[in-house]
Amino acid sequence: MGRIDPPVWQGANLNFIQIEHHNSSDKSMEPIEILKEFNSCYQKIQAIAQDENWLLLIAEKKIDPEAATHLGDVLHYLDQAMGCVEKVVEIKFNQETKS
């Protein structure tokens, strides 16, 4: 009987990932807190994109080769969102320093 390769990743099973979330009933986040959270996410995702095991998975075609593109897209759009929030943080900072 021949060897059966593991299936190419087709979906997400996030049961093994602990996801922290902000409880909006506690307190709403300030723009600087949002920016810090985005930055933290960006750094974590960038670390995955540069991880040897991630790159090996793609090189050995154990996951969909487009996964690298999708991860790059996530980084790009997260960067764009951060840029939008940075403008709000800068405006708020300028208003506070003038007061």
Stockholm file with secondary structure:
# STOCKHOLM 1.0

chainA/1-99         MGRIDPPVWQGANLNFIQIEHHNSSDKSMEPIEILKEFNSCYQKIQAIAQDENWLLLIAEKKIDPEAATHLGDVLHYLDQAMGCVEKVVEIKFNQETKS
#=GR chainA/1-99 SS CCCCCCCCCCSCCCTTSCCCCCCTTTCCCCHHHHHHHHHHHHHHHHHHHHCHHHHHHHHTTSSCTHHHHHHHHHHHHHHHHHHHHHHHHHHHHHHHHHC
#=GC SS_cons        CCCCCCCCCCSCCCTTSCCCCCCTTTCCCCHHHHHHHHHHHHHHHHHHHHCHHHHHHHHTTSSCTHHHHHHHHHHHHHHHHHHHHHHHHHHHHHHHHHC
//
